[in-house]
Amino acid sequence: MSKLTKIDEFIIFCLEAYKNKYELRGEDVLNLFQKFKIFSFLENGYDVLHTQSMEYIISEIHQLIKNQE
């Protein structure tokens, strides 16, 4: 069994937080994150993002999705 990296844990935490904030199913959030390249955004921005509040991160994710719809 492989251990999750800090970035993996952060991404999962963000996915769960977004799911809870917008009362979505996990599968729906997974599809959104894949479609709008949120996983890449979180991974590439990890160094800065993990120091921000969850409200800020969720807001940034939501804006990225809305701007691409």
N, C-alpha and C positions, 0 to 999 in steps of 0.2 A: 504494500500500500504506500503510495507516494504522499508526501506531506504538501499541503497547499503553501504557496508563497504568500508573503504579506500582500502583494498586489492581488493575488487571487482572492484572498480573504476580504480585501477592500472592495473588490468588484462584487462579490456575493453580498456583502453588507449593503452596498448601494442598490443592487437589484432588489433586495428585500425591502429596503427603506422606500424605494419608489413604488413598489407593489403595495405596500401598506398605505402610503400617502394617498394614492389614487385608487385604492380599493380594487386592484386588478388581480387577475389570476397570474400565478407565476409563469405559466406558459405564454401568456399574452405579453408580459414584460420581457421575457426572453426573446420573443419575436421582435418586439420593438427595438430592443437593444441591438439585436443583430441587424435589422433593417436599416437603422439609422447610425450604425457604427459607433454606438455608445461604448462598447467594450474597448475599442481602440482609443477613444477619447479618455476613458478612465485609466487605461494602462499608460498611455503616453503622458498624461497629466498627473500621474500618481504623486510625484514629488511635491507638487504644489497642492493638489486637491486634498490629499489626506490630512493636511493641516487646517482645512477649512471646516466650517460647521456643516452638519448634515443638511440643514435647510438651504444653505448656499449651493451645495453639490446637487441636491434634488432640483433646485431652481435652474441651474445650468443645464442639467440633463433635459429638463422639460423644455427649455428654450431651444436647445439643439433639435429636439424632435419637432417642435412647432415650426421652427424655421425651415425644416426640410419637407414638411407635409405639403 
